[in-house]
Amino acid sequence: MKTNIPFLSSFLVASLLMPAALAKEPQDSPLPNDKPQNKVQIALLLDTSNSMDGLIDQAKTQLWKVVNTFAEAKRDGQTPFVEVALYEYGNNGLNIANNWIRLVEPLTRDLDEVSKELFAFRTNGGDEYCGAVIQRALADLSWDSSPKTYKAIFIAGNEPFLQGPVDARQACRDAMSKGIVVNTIHCGSREAGIAGAWHDGAALAEGKYLIIDQDKAVAHVDAPQDKEISSLSIEINKTYLGYGALCREGMAKQVEADRDATANARQGAAVGRAATKASSNYYNGSWDLVDACKDGRMKLEDVPADQLPDAMKAMSPAEREAHLAKMTAERAGLQKKIQELTHQREAFVVEEMKRQAAATGVVTLDQAIVDTARNQAAVRGYSFQTP
Protein backbone atom coordinates (compact mmCIF):
# COMPACT_ATOMS: atom_id res chain seq x y z
CA MET A 1 0.00 0.00 0.00
CA LYS A 2 1.60 3.23 -1.08
CA THR A 3 -0.92 5.88 -0.09
CA ASN A 4 0.52 9.25 0.81
CA ILE A 5 -0.37 9.47 4.49
CA PRO A 6 1.75 11.81 6.61
CA PHE A 7 3.40 10.17 9.61
CA LEU A 8 3.48 11.35 13.19
CA SER A 9 5.34 8.69 15.15
CA SER A 10 8.85 7.43 15.42
CA PHE A 11 10.97 4.38 15.52
CA LEU A 12 14.31 4.49 13.84
CA VAL A 13 16.38 7.55 13.11
CA ALA A 14 20.23 7.35 13.21
CA SER A 15 22.20 6.94 10.06
CA LEU A 16 22.28 3.98 7.81
CA LEU A 17 25.95 4.64 7.44
CA MET A 18 27.71 2.17 9.70
CA PRO A 19 30.52 4.42 10.98
CA ALA A 20 28.06 6.96 12.33
CA ALA A 21 25.82 4.35 13.93
CA LEU A 22 28.65 2.48 15.56
CA ALA A 23 30.52 5.50 16.85
CA LYS A 24 28.31 5.71 19.93
CA GLU A 25 29.54 4.91 23.40
CA PRO A 26 29.37 1.11 23.86
CA GLN A 27 26.68 0.06 26.30
CA ASP A 28 27.19 -3.67 26.24
CA SER A 29 30.89 -4.39 26.55
CA PRO A 30 31.92 -7.33 28.77
CA LEU A 31 32.25 -6.82 32.48
CA PRO A 32 35.81 -6.27 33.71
CA ASN A 33 36.08 -9.80 35.06
CA ASP A 34 34.83 -11.24 31.73
CA LYS A 35 32.22 -13.24 33.60
CA PRO A 36 29.97 -15.03 31.09
CA GLN A 37 26.55 -13.43 30.98
CA ASN A 38 23.27 -14.57 29.50
CA LYS A 39 22.37 -12.43 26.52
CA VAL A 40 19.31 -11.89 24.34
CA GLN A 41 19.64 -10.17 20.96
CA ILE A 42 16.59 -8.94 19.05
CA ALA A 43 16.65 -7.07 15.75
CA LEU A 44 13.45 -5.30 14.69
CA LEU A 45 13.11 -4.69 10.94
CA LEU A 46 10.15 -2.44 10.21
CA ASP A 47 8.52 -1.45 6.96
CA THR A 48 8.25 2.34 7.22
CA SER A 49 6.44 3.13 4.00
CA ASN A 50 3.40 5.40 4.16
CA SER A 51 0.94 2.63 4.92
CA MET A 52 2.76 1.58 8.10
CA ASP A 53 1.88 4.47 10.41
CA GLY A 54 -0.06 2.19 12.73
CA LEU A 55 2.79 -0.31 12.94
CA ILE A 56 5.25 2.37 14.01
CA ASP A 57 2.79 3.82 16.51
CA GLN A 58 2.59 0.40 18.13
CA ALA A 59 6.37 0.02 18.13
CA LYS A 60 7.10 3.34 19.81
CA THR A 61 4.67 2.83 22.68
CA GLN A 62 5.39 -0.85 23.26
CA LEU A 63 9.20 -0.96 23.21
CA TRP A 64 9.27 -1.27 27.00
CA LYS A 65 6.90 -4.23 27.02
CA VAL A 66 9.11 -6.12 24.57
CA VAL A 67 12.24 -5.54 26.69
CA ASN A 68 10.34 -6.42 29.86
CA THR A 69 9.72 -9.88 28.44
CA PHE A 70 13.12 -10.85 29.81
CA ALA A 71 13.16 -8.74 33.00
CA GLU A 72 12.48 -11.78 35.18
CA ALA A 73 13.56 -14.55 32.82
CA LYS A 74 16.12 -16.93 34.27
CA ARG A 75 18.61 -19.44 32.97
CA ASP A 76 20.98 -21.14 35.39
CA GLY A 77 19.74 -18.67 37.99
CA GLN A 78 20.83 -15.67 35.92
CA THR A 79 18.74 -12.94 34.28
CA PRO A 80 19.88 -12.04 30.74
CA PHE A 81 20.56 -8.58 29.45
CA VAL A 82 18.80 -7.54 26.28
CA GLU A 83 20.28 -5.87 23.21
CA VAL A 84 17.94 -4.34 20.63
CA ALA A 85 18.75 -3.31 17.06
CA LEU A 86 16.47 -1.30 14.78
CA TYR A 87 16.20 -1.09 11.01
CA GLU A 88 13.76 0.63 8.73
CA TYR A 89 13.14 -0.34 5.15
CA GLY A 90 10.79 0.59 2.32
CA ASN A 91 11.05 4.34 2.86
CA ASN A 92 11.49 6.72 -0.12
CA GLY A 93 13.40 9.11 2.10
CA LEU A 94 16.27 6.63 2.26
CA ASN A 95 19.08 5.91 -0.20
CA ILE A 96 18.10 3.86 -3.25
CA ALA A 97 21.71 2.62 -3.44
CA ASN A 98 21.09 0.91 -0.09
CA ASN A 99 17.83 -0.66 -1.28
CA TRP A 100 15.78 1.83 0.78
CA ILE A 101 17.24 0.41 4.01
CA ARG A 102 18.66 2.19 7.03
CA LEU A 103 20.34 0.87 10.15
CA VAL A 104 18.99 3.10 12.89
CA GLU A 105 20.50 1.48 15.98
CA PRO A 106 23.04 -1.36 16.14
CA LEU A 107 22.58 -3.92 18.92
CA THR A 108 22.52 -1.77 22.03
CA ARG A 109 21.46 -1.61 25.67
CA ASP A 110 20.89 2.14 25.46
CA LEU A 111 17.11 1.97 25.68
CA ASP A 112 16.66 5.71 26.11
CA GLU A 113 18.40 6.24 22.77
CA VAL A 114 16.11 3.67 21.14
CA SER A 115 13.06 5.46 22.56
CA LYS A 116 14.38 8.82 21.35
CA GLU A 117 14.67 7.48 17.82
CA LEU A 118 11.21 5.96 17.96
CA PHE A 119 9.63 9.29 18.73
CA ALA A 120 11.55 11.15 16.03
CA PHE A 121 10.67 8.92 13.10
CA ARG A 122 8.62 9.66 9.97
CA THR A 123 7.24 7.31 7.31
CA ASN A 124 7.41 7.76 3.55
CA GLY A 125 6.48 5.69 0.48
CA GLY A 126 8.99 3.26 -0.98
CA ASP A 127 9.84 -0.24 -2.21
CA GLU A 128 9.98 -2.90 0.49
CA TYR A 129 12.82 -5.40 0.07
CA CYS A 130 12.64 -7.99 2.85
CA GLY A 131 15.51 -10.13 1.62
CA ALA A 132 17.82 -7.14 1.41
CA VAL A 133 17.10 -5.88 4.94
CA ILE A 134 17.51 -9.37 6.45
CA GLN A 135 20.83 -9.71 4.64
CA ARG A 136 21.94 -6.33 5.99
CA ALA A 137 21.02 -7.29 9.54
CA LEU A 138 23.08 -10.48 9.27
CA ALA A 139 26.11 -8.58 7.97
CA ASP A 140 25.96 -5.37 10.01
CA LEU A 141 25.20 -6.51 13.52
CA SER A 142 27.55 -8.00 16.11
CA TRP A 143 25.66 -11.23 16.69
CA ASP A 144 26.89 -13.30 19.63
CA SER A 145 28.60 -16.53 18.61
CA SER A 146 27.28 -18.63 21.50
CA PRO A 147 24.59 -21.16 20.51
CA LYS A 148 22.97 -20.54 23.92
CA THR A 149 22.24 -16.88 23.11
CA TYR A 150 18.68 -16.25 21.95
CA LYS A 151 19.12 -14.38 18.67
CA ALA A 152 16.05 -13.35 16.71
CA ILE A 153 14.97 -11.15 13.84
CA PHE A 154 11.41 -9.84 13.75
CA ILE A 155 10.55 -8.38 10.34
CA ALA A 156 7.21 -6.66 9.84
CA GLY A 157 5.58 -5.36 6.66
CA ASN A 158 2.73 -5.75 4.22
CA GLU A 159 4.16 -6.03 0.69
CA PRO A 160 5.16 -9.42 -0.85
CA PHE A 161 8.07 -10.97 1.04
CA LEU A 162 10.07 -11.90 -2.06
CA GLN A 163 10.36 -8.42 -3.61
CA GLY A 164 13.73 -6.90 -4.37
CA PRO A 165 17.19 -7.89 -5.62
CA VAL A 166 18.09 -10.25 -2.75
CA ASP A 167 16.62 -13.75 -2.46
CA ALA A 168 14.61 -13.51 0.75
CA ARG A 169 14.39 -17.27 1.15
CA GLN A 170 18.18 -17.59 0.94
CA ALA A 171 18.62 -14.73 3.43
CA CYS A 172 16.47 -16.69 5.90
CA ARG A 173 18.53 -19.83 5.31
CA ASP A 174 21.68 -17.80 5.96
CA ALA A 175 20.20 -16.54 9.23
CA MET A 176 19.43 -20.04 10.37
CA SER A 177 22.99 -21.15 9.62
CA LYS A 178 24.12 -18.50 12.14
CA GLY A 179 21.63 -19.63 14.77
CA ILE A 180 19.40 -16.58 14.21
CA VAL A 181 15.66 -17.20 14.15
CA VAL A 182 13.61 -15.16 11.67
CA ASN A 183 10.03 -14.34 12.65
CA THR A 184 7.85 -12.77 9.97
CA ILE A 185 4.99 -10.41 10.87
CA HIS A 186 2.53 -9.71 8.09
CA CYS A 187 0.42 -6.58 8.55
CA GLY A 188 -2.78 -7.86 7.04
CA SER A 189 -4.76 -11.06 6.64
CA ARG A 190 -3.27 -14.53 7.10
CA GLU A 191 -4.25 -15.53 3.57
CA ALA A 192 -2.63 -12.46 1.98
CA GLY A 193 0.54 -13.04 3.99
CA ILE A 194 0.77 -16.66 2.89
CA ALA A 195 0.16 -15.64 -0.73
CA GLY A 196 2.93 -13.07 -0.35
CA ALA A 197 5.37 -15.74 0.94
CA TRP A 198 5.71 -14.30 4.47
CA HIS A 199 5.12 -17.80 5.81
CA ASP A 200 8.09 -19.11 3.78
CA GLY A 201 10.65 -16.96 5.58
CA ALA A 202 9.62 -18.11 9.03
CA ALA A 203 9.49 -21.76 7.95
CA LEU A 204 13.04 -21.62 6.55
CA ALA A 205 14.56 -20.03 9.67
CA GLU A 206 12.71 -21.95 12.41
CA GLY A 207 10.69 -18.85 13.18
CA LYS A 208 7.02 -18.08 13.51
CA TYR A 209 4.67 -16.58 10.94
CA LEU A 210 2.51 -13.96 12.62
CA ILE A 211 -0.21 -11.59 11.52
CA ILE A 212 -1.15 -8.32 13.19
CA ASP A 213 -3.55 -5.50 12.62
CA GLN A 214 -1.18 -2.54 12.51
CA ASP A 215 -4.10 -0.12 12.79
CA LYS A 216 -5.58 -1.68 15.91
CA ALA A 217 -5.26 0.40 19.06
CA VAL A 218 -2.92 -1.23 21.56
CA ALA A 219 -4.91 -2.95 24.26
CA HIS A 220 -4.38 -1.35 27.64
CA VAL A 221 -6.17 -1.83 30.93
CA ASP A 222 -6.01 0.87 33.59
CA ALA A 223 -5.05 -0.53 36.99
CA PRO A 224 -5.08 0.90 40.52
CA GLN A 225 -1.27 0.72 40.66
CA ASP A 226 -0.62 2.85 37.56
CA LYS A 227 -0.36 6.27 39.21
CA GLU A 228 2.10 5.15 41.88
CA ILE A 229 4.21 3.19 39.39
CA SER A 230 4.53 6.24 37.14
CA SER A 231 5.39 8.46 40.10
CA LEU A 232 8.14 6.11 41.28
CA SER A 233 9.53 6.00 37.74
CA ILE A 234 10.17 9.75 37.90
CA GLU A 235 11.41 9.57 41.51
CA ILE A 236 14.07 7.04 40.57
CA ASN A 237 15.76 9.63 38.34
CA LYS A 238 16.92 11.46 41.47
CA THR A 239 19.25 8.54 42.24
CA TYR A 240 21.25 8.99 39.04
CA LEU A 241 24.73 10.45 39.50
CA GLY A 242 25.83 11.75 36.13
CA TYR A 243 29.55 11.83 35.38
CA GLY A 244 31.85 12.38 32.43
CA ALA A 245 31.35 13.67 28.92
CA LEU A 246 28.08 11.81 28.28
CA CYS A 247 26.35 13.01 31.45
CA ARG A 248 24.23 15.83 30.01
CA GLU A 249 23.18 13.86 26.95
CA GLY A 250 22.31 10.78 29.01
CA MET A 251 20.20 12.68 31.51
CA ALA A 252 18.43 14.58 28.72
CA LYS A 253 17.54 11.32 26.92
CA GLN A 254 16.23 9.85 30.18
CA VAL A 255 13.92 12.81 30.76
CA GLU A 256 12.81 12.82 27.11
CA ALA A 257 11.97 9.11 27.19
CA ASP A 258 9.98 9.62 30.40
CA ARG A 259 8.07 12.48 28.80
CA ASP A 260 7.26 10.48 25.66
CA ALA A 261 6.12 7.50 27.73
CA THR A 262 3.89 9.71 29.87
CA ALA A 263 2.34 11.27 26.76
CA ASN A 264 1.41 7.73 25.65
CA ALA A 265 0.24 6.48 29.03
CA ARG A 266 -3.11 5.40 27.56
CA GLN A 267 -1.24 2.81 25.48
CA GLY A 268 0.62 1.51 28.56
CA ALA A 269 3.95 3.15 27.71
CA ALA A 270 4.43 4.85 31.08
CA VAL A 271 3.98 1.76 33.24
CA GLY A 272 5.97 -0.33 30.77
CA ARG A 273 8.89 2.08 30.91
CA ALA A 274 8.73 2.15 34.71
CA ALA A 275 9.02 -1.64 34.81
CA THR A 276 12.05 -1.46 32.51
CA LYS A 277 13.72 1.15 34.72
CA ALA A 278 13.22 -1.18 37.68
CA SER A 279 15.06 -4.02 35.92
CA SER A 280 18.70 -4.82 35.23
CA ASN A 281 18.06 -4.21 31.53
CA TYR A 282 17.89 -0.47 32.11
CA TYR A 283 21.62 0.21 32.17
CA ASN A 284 23.38 3.57 31.88
CA GLY A 285 26.94 2.86 32.96
CA SER A 286 28.36 5.19 30.31
CA TRP A 287 27.11 8.23 32.25
CA ASP A 288 25.74 7.10 35.63
CA LEU A 289 28.07 6.35 38.56
CA VAL A 290 25.66 3.96 40.27
CA ASP A 291 25.45 1.62 37.27
CA ALA A 292 29.12 1.99 36.35
CA CYS A 293 30.43 1.23 39.85
CA LYS A 294 27.87 -1.46 40.63
CA ASP A 295 28.97 -3.73 37.79
CA GLY A 296 32.67 -3.12 38.36
CA ARG A 297 33.16 -1.13 35.16
CA MET A 298 34.98 1.50 37.19
CA LYS A 299 35.92 2.54 40.71
CA LEU A 300 34.68 5.82 42.13
CA GLU A 301 38.19 6.73 43.25
CA ASP A 302 39.35 6.62 39.62
CA VAL A 303 36.89 9.27 38.40
CA PRO A 304 38.53 12.72 38.19
CA ALA A 305 36.89 15.22 40.53
CA ASP A 306 36.00 17.56 37.67
CA GLN A 307 33.93 14.79 36.05
CA LEU A 308 31.84 14.11 39.18
CA PRO A 309 28.36 15.54 39.81
CA ASP A 310 28.55 19.08 41.20
CA ALA A 311 27.27 17.99 44.60
CA MET A 312 30.12 15.48 44.96
CA LYS A 313 33.04 17.62 43.83
CA ALA A 314 33.60 19.24 47.23
CA MET A 315 33.14 16.01 49.18
CA SER A 316 35.97 14.04 50.72
CA PRO A 317 36.68 10.58 49.27
CA ALA A 318 34.85 8.96 52.19
CA GLU A 319 31.84 11.23 51.75
CA ARG A 320 31.71 10.43 48.04
CA GLU A 321 31.67 6.71 48.73
CA ALA A 322 28.93 7.18 51.31
CA HIS A 323 26.85 9.26 48.90
CA LEU A 324 27.25 6.68 46.13
CA ALA A 325 26.21 3.91 48.54
CA LYS A 326 23.17 5.94 49.60
CA MET A 327 22.00 6.52 46.02
CA THR A 328 22.60 2.86 45.16
CA ALA A 329 20.46 1.76 48.12
CA GLU A 330 17.72 4.28 47.37
CA ARG A 331 17.52 3.15 43.77
CA ALA A 332 17.34 -0.50 44.77
CA GLY A 333 14.51 0.32 47.16
CA LEU A 334 12.54 2.21 44.51
CA GLN A 335 13.12 -0.55 41.98
CA LYS A 336 11.82 -3.11 44.45
CA LYS A 337 8.65 -1.07 45.02
CA ILE A 338 8.05 -0.75 41.29
CA GLN A 339 8.58 -4.49 40.81
CA GLU A 340 6.09 -5.32 43.58
CA LEU A 341 3.49 -2.92 42.18
CA THR A 342 4.08 -4.25 38.66
CA HIS A 343 3.40 -7.81 39.83
CA GLN A 344 0.17 -6.64 41.44
CA ARG A 345 -0.74 -4.83 38.25
CA GLU A 346 -0.07 -7.86 36.06
CA ALA A 347 -2.33 -9.99 38.22
CA PHE A 348 -5.04 -7.37 37.83
CA VAL A 349 -4.95 -7.09 34.03
CA VAL A 350 -3.82 -10.48 32.73
CA GLU A 351 -7.27 -12.06 32.57
CA GLU A 352 -8.75 -9.02 30.87
CA MET A 353 -5.99 -9.02 28.24
CA LYS A 354 -6.57 -12.69 27.53
CA ARG A 355 -10.27 -12.05 27.18
CA GLN A 356 -9.71 -9.20 24.71
CA ALA A 357 -7.31 -11.25 22.57
CA ALA A 358 -9.68 -14.22 22.55
CA ALA A 359 -12.61 -12.01 21.58
CA THR A 360 -10.91 -10.33 18.59
CA GLY A 361 -8.55 -13.06 17.36
CA VAL A 362 -6.09 -10.34 16.30
CA VAL A 363 -2.95 -9.34 18.18
CA THR A 364 -0.83 -6.20 18.16
CA LEU A 365 2.92 -5.92 17.53
CA ASP A 366 3.92 -6.16 21.19
CA GLN A 367 1.77 -9.22 21.81
CA ALA A 368 3.16 -10.96 18.72
CA ILE A 369 6.79 -10.34 19.71
CA VAL A 370 6.40 -11.03 23.44
CA ASP A 371 4.62 -14.36 23.05
CA THR A 372 6.96 -15.57 20.32
CA ALA A 373 10.15 -14.48 22.10
CA ARG A 374 9.12 -16.22 25.31
CA ASN A 375 8.38 -19.49 23.54
CA GLN A 376 11.58 -19.45 21.49
CA ALA A 377 13.80 -18.46 24.41
CA ALA A 378 12.31 -21.27 26.49
CA VAL A 379 13.78 -23.72 23.98
CA ARG A 380 17.20 -22.25 24.88
CA GLY A 381 16.70 -22.94 28.56
CA TYR A 382 14.98 -19.79 29.81
CA SER A 383 12.16 -19.97 32.30
CA PHE A 384 9.60 -17.20 32.76
CA GLN A 385 7.34 -16.15 35.55
CA THR A 386 3.66 -16.06 34.70
CA PRO A 387 1.88 -14.35 33.17
Summary of the structure (lengths in Angstrom):
residues: 387
radius of gyration: 20.8
end to end distance: 36.2
largest distance: 69.4
contacts: 1329
relative contact order: 0.15
helix: 48%
strand: 13%
